[in-house]
Amino acid sequence: QGYKEEIALLKKAVINLNATPQMQAVLRRYVVPALYALWEGFVTFIFGEYVAMINASKKKVRQVNVNIVRHDIINRFNLLQIPRDAERQKQLLKDLKSYFDNRIDLSPVVPTSSNVDFAQLKKILGAFGVEWPEVKKYESDMQEFLQFRHGIAHGNMEFKDVGQDRIDKFSSLVNDLMYALMGKLGEHVHGRMYLTNPLG
């Protein structure tokens, strides 16, 4: 609820503020990065809550969705850089055995890469075993939103004119994404879908 209220306040600040047209134009421009900050913050928060629910289930690692486990062990044990030293390799094997023998305890770190565009959102969904084919409908609007965010954040004056209509569009997009993502993760929690396709 707090995120939605902040989005509404950002929109009102630009419309209601007693400022010159030039000042209002500047404010409208910088509402876009602020909206993005709220979006990325929400993604981090809601997936952190999802992870906490999975951990609270106290299931064995082998009972949890293989995509969730894969993402966790790659990051937990830095498997993209396997140690070359024989002793460290043996220790890694012992650590992995212990990991698979225990209950799930996922890291709350969400891989946003400080750039939650459509492609990164898909990666995050995949990392946490969330199937959401309907998210495709947001792709075009997300690309436009992120294009403006990057341009403004990096001082590209090509994006200096941001009309109120675009502020309304991006605000609605972020609101809709937050609501839809929260609903989708709720479905996965209540349906215990994080236990589908386990390692076995």
C-alpha positions as CSV (number, residue, x, y, z in Angstrom):
1,Q,0.0,0.0,0.0
2,G,2.9,2.4,0.8
3,Y,4.3,2.1,-2.7
4,K,0.9,2.9,-4.3
5,E,0.5,6.0,-2.1
6,E,4.0,7.3,-3.0
7,I,3.2,6.9,-6.7
8,A,0.1,9.0,-6.2
9,L,2.0,11.6,-4.3
10,L,4.6,11.9,-7.0
11,K,1.9,12.6,-9.6
12,K,0.1,15.2,-7.3
13,A,3.4,17.0,-6.5
14,V,3.9,17.8,-10.2
15,I,0.3,18.9,-10.8
16,N,-0.4,20.8,-7.6
17,L,3.0,22.5,-6.9
18,N,3.0,26.2,-7.4
19,A,5.9,26.4,-9.8
20,T,6.8,28.0,-13.2
21,P,6.1,25.9,-16.3
22,Q,9.9,25.4,-16.6
23,M,10.1,24.1,-13.0
24,Q,7.2,21.8,-13.6
25,A,8.8,20.4,-16.7
26,V,12.0,19.6,-14.7
27,L,9.9,18.0,-11.9
28,R,8.0,15.8,-14.4
29,R,11.3,14.7,-15.9
30,Y,12.7,13.5,-12.6
31,V,9.4,11.8,-11.6
32,V,10.4,9.0,-14.0
33,P,13.6,7.9,-12.2
34,A,11.7,8.2,-8.9
35,L,9.0,5.8,-10.3
36,Y,11.6,3.4,-11.3
37,A,13.2,3.5,-7.8
38,L,9.8,2.6,-6.4
39,W,9.5,-0.3,-8.9
40,E,12.9,-1.8,-8.2
41,G,12.4,-1.4,-4.5
42,F,9.1,-3.2,-4.7
43,V,10.6,-6.1,-6.7
44,T,13.3,-6.5,-4.1
45,F,10.7,-6.3,-1.2
46,I,8.1,-8.7,-2.7
47,F,10.6,-11.4,-3.7
48,G,12.2,-11.1,-0.3
49,E,8.8,-11.8,1.2
50,Y,8.4,-14.7,-1.2
51,V,11.8,-16.2,-0.1
52,A,10.8,-15.8,3.5
53,M,7.6,-17.8,3.0
54,I,9.6,-20.5,1.2
55,N,12.1,-20.7,4.0
56,A,9.3,-20.8,6.6
57,S,8.0,-23.9,5.0
58,K,11.1,-25.7,6.3
59,K,11.1,-28.1,3.4
60,K,14.1,-30.2,2.5
61,V,16.2,-28.7,-0.4
62,R,15.3,-31.7,-2.5
63,Q,11.6,-30.9,-2.2
64,V,11.9,-27.4,-3.6
65,N,11.6,-26.3,-7.2
66,V,14.8,-27.1,-9.1
67,N,15.0,-23.5,-10.6
68,I,14.9,-22.0,-7.1
69,V,17.6,-24.4,-5.9
70,R,19.8,-23.8,-9.0
71,H,19.7,-20.0,-8.5
72,D,20.5,-20.3,-4.8
73,I,23.5,-22.7,-5.1
74,I,25.0,-20.8,-8.0
75,N,25.1,-17.6,-6.0
76,R,25.7,-19.2,-2.5
77,F,28.7,-21.2,-3.7
78,N,29.8,-19.0,-6.5
79,L,29.6,-22.0,-8.9
80,L,30.3,-19.8,-11.9
81,Q,33.9,-19.7,-10.6
82,I,34.9,-23.2,-9.5
83,P,38.1,-23.2,-7.4
84,R,41.1,-24.7,-9.1
85,D,42.8,-25.8,-5.9
86,A,42.1,-29.4,-5.1
87,E,41.5,-28.9,-1.4
88,R,39.0,-26.1,-2.0
89,Q,37.2,-28.2,-4.5
90,K,36.9,-31.0,-2.0
91,Q,35.5,-28.5,0.6
92,L,33.0,-27.3,-2.0
93,L,31.8,-30.8,-2.5
94,K,31.4,-31.2,1.3
95,D,29.5,-27.9,1.5
96,L,27.2,-29.0,-1.4
97,K,26.5,-32.3,0.2
98,S,25.6,-30.5,3.5
99,Y,23.4,-28.1,1.6
100,F,21.4,-30.8,-0.1
101,D,21.0,-32.7,3.1
102,N,19.4,-29.8,4.9
103,R,16.2,-27.8,4.9
104,I,15.9,-24.9,2.5
105,D,17.3,-21.6,3.6
106,L,17.4,-19.3,0.6
107,S,19.3,-16.1,0.4
108,P,17.0,-13.1,0.4
109,V,19.2,-11.3,-2.3
110,V,17.2,-10.6,-5.4
111,P,19.2,-10.3,-8.7
112,T,17.9,-7.0,-9.9
113,S,21.3,-5.9,-11.5
114,S,19.9,-2.4,-10.7
115,N,18.0,-2.6,-13.9
116,V,14.6,-4.3,-13.6
117,D,13.5,-4.1,-17.2
118,F,11.4,-6.8,-18.9
119,A,14.3,-9.1,-19.6
120,Q,15.6,-8.8,-16.0
121,L,12.1,-9.4,-14.6
122,K,11.9,-12.6,-16.6
123,K,15.2,-13.7,-15.2
124,I,14.1,-13.0,-11.6
125,L,10.9,-14.9,-12.2
126,G,12.8,-17.8,-13.6
127,A,15.3,-17.8,-10.7
128,F,12.4,-18.1,-8.2
129,G,10.5,-20.7,-10.3
130,V,7.6,-18.4,-11.0
131,E,5.7,-19.0,-14.2
132,W,3.9,-16.0,-15.5
133,P,3.3,-16.1,-19.3
134,E,0.9,-13.1,-19.1
135,V,3.7,-10.8,-18.1
136,K,4.5,-10.6,-21.9
137,K,1.7,-7.9,-22.3
138,Y,3.8,-5.5,-20.2
139,E,7.0,-5.8,-22.4
140,S,6.5,-2.9,-24.7
141,D,5.5,-0.4,-22.0
142,M,8.3,-1.5,-19.8
143,Q,10.8,-1.0,-22.6
144,E,9.6,2.6,-23.0
145,F,9.6,3.2,-19.3
146,L,13.1,1.9,-18.9
147,Q,14.3,3.8,-21.9
148,F,13.1,7.1,-20.4
149,R,14.5,6.2,-17.0
150,H,18.0,5.4,-18.4
151,G,18.0,8.5,-20.6
152,I,17.0,10.9,-17.8
153,A,19.2,9.3,-15.2
154,H,22.2,9.6,-17.5
155,G,21.5,13.2,-18.4
156,N,20.4,12.6,-22.0
157,M,18.5,15.8,-23.0
158,E,16.7,13.9,-25.7
159,F,14.3,13.0,-22.8
160,K,14.0,16.5,-21.3
161,D,10.3,16.9,-22.3
162,V,8.1,14.5,-20.4
163,G,4.5,15.3,-20.7
164,Q,1.9,14.6,-18.0
165,D,0.3,12.0,-20.2
166,R,3.5,10.0,-20.1
167,I,3.8,10.4,-16.3
168,D,0.2,9.1,-16.0
169,K,1.1,6.1,-18.3
170,F,4.3,5.2,-16.4
171,S,2.5,5.6,-13.0
172,S,-0.3,3.3,-14.1
173,L,2.2,0.8,-15.5
174,V,4.2,0.6,-12.2
175,N,0.9,0.3,-10.2
176,D,-0.4,-2.5,-12.5
177,L,2.9,-4.4,-12.4
178,M,3.1,-4.2,-8.6
179,Y,-0.5,-5.4,-8.2
180,A,-0.1,-8.2,-10.8
181,L,3.3,-9.4,-9.4
182,M,2.0,-9.4,-5.9
183,G,-1.0,-11.5,-7.0
184,K,1.1,-13.9,-9.0
185,L,3.5,-14.6,-6.0
186,G,0.5,-14.9,-3.8
187,E,-0.9,-17.7,-6.1
188,H,2.5,-19.5,-5.9
189,V,2.6,-19.3,-2.1
190,H,-1.0,-20.4,-1.5
191,G,-0.7,-23.1,-4.2
192,R,2.7,-24.1,-2.8
193,M,3.9,-24.0,-6.4
194,Y,7.5,-23.6,-5.2
195,L,7.4,-27.3,-4.6
196,T,6.6,-28.2,-8.2
197,N,9.3,-29.8,-10.3
198,P,11.6,-30.6,-7.3
199,L,15.0,-32.3,-7.4
200,G,13.4,-35.4,-5.9
